[in-house]
Amino acid sequence: MTDLQTVLSAFRDATGCAAAVWAEDDGRLPSRLAASTPAVGVLGWTPPFDVGPPHAVDSPGGPAIVTAIQGPRRCWLVIGPSSEPAAPLENYLRFLLPVVSQYLQSALEVEHAANELAERYEEINLLYTITEILGRTVALGEAASTILKEVSETVGARRGSILVHDRVTDTLQTVAVLGVPALEVPPIALTDECSVSAHVFRDQRAMVVAEDDADPCPAEAFYRRGTMLSVPIMWTSPGGGAEPLGVVNLSDRASGQAFSAGDQKLVTAIATQIGTAIQNSRLVRASLSQQRLVQELELAHDLQMKLLPRTEIVDPVAQVAARVVPAESVGGDFYNLFQLGDERTGVMIGDVSSHGYRAALIMALAMSASAIHAQGSNDPGRMLGALLGTLREELATTEMFISTFYAVIDKRAGMIRYANAGHPHAYHVSGDGTCERLPALDPPLGMVESAQSARTRPWVSGTDLLLLFTDGVSDARDLFGRRFGEQPIVDTVRRMHAEPPYTILQQVFAQLSDHTGTAVQRDDLAVVLVRS
Amino acid sequence: MSFALRKQGDVVVVDVEGQLIVGNRQELKQKVLDELERGEKKFLIDFSQTGYIDSSGLGVLVSLSKKIREQGGELRLANLNDDLKTLFELTKLDTLFQIADTRERALESF
């Protein structure tokens, strides 16, 4: 009030008459707000205050006039005493009263503006604080209590809660609560008709509920005192659809005043940030879960590939090139190789119907069982019969079957003996490039109970090739849905039959890749080439 | 890809349009099993409009054949195109099913 002081002092200098402004603060006795200096003759004197018209009083320094100043604040203007005994105090009053009134009015407006600015600053500070809190964490649980405390302080609430929708139980679960231990607050069913929170969540609209607006629901009674502001926590997807995720409740305001539209706006802004945090937290959890799943699938793929034997295990009796490419991370195509002694090599290819995990489990079972039975019998028919005996129950319960081809190449005797259970793609490639299909002798394993037959044919050691592949190769589609077919593979192998098996295998897969391009692989692929 | 079921006399005739593959085999299986549950005994699956059957499609045919037989019924197949015929021959599945060249012959054979 130094400006007012200056005005009053200037007035005294000009007129020789003292002037002072008194004001009442918060119901206490009025005190001097400003006065002309020096305050000759009035120090220690308190004028009588009255709300009536201007009235003359006697001050220690001489006559004076006191008058109340109109306005929202209770203030009085005191004119006098004057150094001139006959000073026109009424005239001075008429001159000075409008000036002081205008000054006080302006000062009040400035004060209001400053308060308003302080409040806005406080709100901005709250938004920054919450952004920082949420930025430091991905789990809302850790941040919720701090956020609730900050918001409550800003709007002057002493009780409150943050509730988040649990999709499994379809209830609002308390993640933070102020004014009562969190453990005591039970969840609220979304169908609860007496719950303000459930109502706000369902309607997706904020509400201010007065204390006497019906009985509070038991769960809300913990943190509802007086007027309660209840705001939905919303999340708006990039597509524009809004989804409610929870509710923020605030009550028991220290000032006892109702929540204003500004409070509601502020809490709505905070609730939006909380909504984004909840959604981010869910996305992070889903992403981590997806990442774990991918890692597990990669592990399953590696494990399955490790079940397939290295082709070197039959060296030097046979030279083998083989490759399996599952359509998913794991699949049902497989091959197996056995060193059977006396320059005999067992070669097997199999295709479990369907693909994915179920097929992979049957494949693993077939791999381990075939390894046992191959050593137990030199006859491919009996070996497949024994394999069916092991897998029968599993195939029946899963309604799966295996098309499989198993051959024993006897290098010393110059013979190949094979059994074929429904496997369509097995070829004997002779030294002159002739390709002859080794047809299925029985339906696939798991389709019939019958014994497995076998056939023997001559084999030219070091020259002849055995070509085996699964239907995933011949059925591979290009981007226009056209099949790769059997013929391109057979032609390639016939043309390159004198080359090492691995070179031929590379060429087959290069051709296959040229055909399919970027088309999605629909089935598992397996190719095996054997020279012995 | 769809399956049309209609009754011709006392035979349930199923037309397989498009493909019979891993993605739709369960639908075929359920439709046929529903009819079996209602007491139907004679089934004919007509492949005249079918381009391709994958290994799981073959599996569902075998599974249906077994279930129909267990209930004292019969399953016939008809109108396999050349590719499908070859597939059935190469996998020896032709020994498991009664396959007719035309729908009429299949119906007569019941």
Interface residues (C-beta under 8 A of the other chain):
Chain A: D351 S353 S354 H355 E399 M400 F401 S403 A421 G422 H423 P424 R437 P439 A440 L441 D442 P443 P444 M447 V448 D471 D475 D523
Chain B: V22 Y52 D54 S55 S56 L58 G59 V60 V62 S63 L87 E89 L90 T91 K92 L93 T95 L96
